[in-house]
């Protein structure tokens, strides 16, 4: 055991509650971490009962590792740590070397093995008795806390705690196709879905003349902001002109709902291609005319896949607040030709689902879906 090294200790609170299946979640998290760290230098990533520990080598950049770990779903806390043997003298000695002498700290100890010949209270007393020798500046009211976790064969001395994104490791809940517009809501819904362990494949339908229009790069940039997570993905870029041509003769009150049905149908086909189980959308109940209960129900009738709406109970300000926090907001508000901006005047707020499906068939939109799939461009999204 290197007694002069700093380690990184990773906590994963929710995963520890998964019972007999926890090893599957933890293995997924470990693989995501290895992928996300890429070429970063370290010796080993190791599971040590209820935590993960990254063992360093001489080239390890602790700050860089902690930054990348902070963008991986499934991690609750990230700590810089020292590790000592579980003897009182060793713990006090290593802790004194670990703590910057300029810091005023509060030391909190927890002994999980009751067979050791000292208690947590004994350890704190030893620190107090030796604080002048070891130059440890202790203050019970300090907000700078050093936590000492005492196990049977080793002790973790933890400091500089950073909060992780929490949630579940991406891929542990399956995969889904996420519908992306050029607005604020869909990146937030994608983030929320990833946080619950879904691996996402993205679909963006545009109104430009070409799949290679440079303005579409905005969508790629928006995805990459919250998606540094150790999992590679793909973006389907699909043109809208076939839908627009087929829907020219559609009833005006159904125009927008037909477009939603087209999107869901397109996403369902991509689910089949990608072996995904669900569709993720940025819809919020009642936020706009197309998101009334009647319209959501009618639009979903054309999809055989589960439709997940992570934002369904949020208002616009709540969504904006999350977008700012995850740093997608500034990219989302850059002006963009949003194909969803179809005329909503005279839209039926509670349409007859059977009538909408009949109109969808009459306009030959199922055929438009197949043609659009063939014309789509797939972009590989690197980590």
Secondary structure as GFF3:
##gff-version 3
##sequence-region A 1 383
A	DSSP	beta_strand	7	11	.	.	.	ID=ss1
A	DSSP	three_ten_helix	13	17	.	.	.	ID=ss2
A	DSSP	three_ten_helix	19	21	.	.	.	ID=ss3
A	DSSP	alpha_helix	22	37	.	.	.	ID=ss4
A	DSSP	beta_strand	44	48	.	.	.	ID=ss5
A	DSSP	beta_strand	51	55	.	.	.	ID=ss6
A	DSSP	alpha_helix	62	69	.	.	.	ID=ss7
A	DSSP	beta_strand	77	84	.	.	.	ID=ss8
A	DSSP	alpha_helix	88	98	.	.	.	ID=ss9
A	DSSP	beta_strand	104	111	.	.	.	ID=ss10
A	DSSP	alpha_helix	120	129	.	.	.	ID=ss11
A	DSSP	alpha_helix	131	134	.	.	.	ID=ss12
A	DSSP	beta_strand	137	138	.	.	.	ID=ss13
A	DSSP	beta_strand	145	150	.	.	.	ID=ss14
A	DSSP	beta_strand	155	163	.	.	.	ID=ss15
A	DSSP	beta_strand	175	179	.	.	.	ID=ss16
A	DSSP	alpha_helix	185	195	.	.	.	ID=ss17
A	DSSP	beta_strand	199	206	.	.	.	ID=ss18
A	DSSP	three_ten_helix	214	216	.	.	.	ID=ss19
A	DSSP	alpha_helix	217	226	.	.	.	ID=ss20
A	DSSP	beta_strand	233	239	.	.	.	ID=ss21
A	DSSP	alpha_helix	241	246	.	.	.	ID=ss22
A	DSSP	three_ten_helix	252	254	.	.	.	ID=ss23
A	DSSP	alpha_helix	255	274	.	.	.	ID=ss24
A	DSSP	beta_strand	278	280	.	.	.	ID=ss25
A	DSSP	three_ten_helix	289	291	.	.	.	ID=ss26
A	DSSP	alpha_helix	293	300	.	.	.	ID=ss27
A	DSSP	beta_strand	306	308	.	.	.	ID=ss28
A	DSSP	alpha_helix	316	325	.	.	.	ID=ss29
A	DSSP	alpha_helix	329	332	.	.	.	ID=ss30
A	DSSP	alpha_helix	353	362	.	.	.	ID=ss31
A	DSSP	alpha_helix	365	375	.	.	.	ID=ss32
A	DSSP	beta_strand	377	381	.	.	.	ID=ss33
###
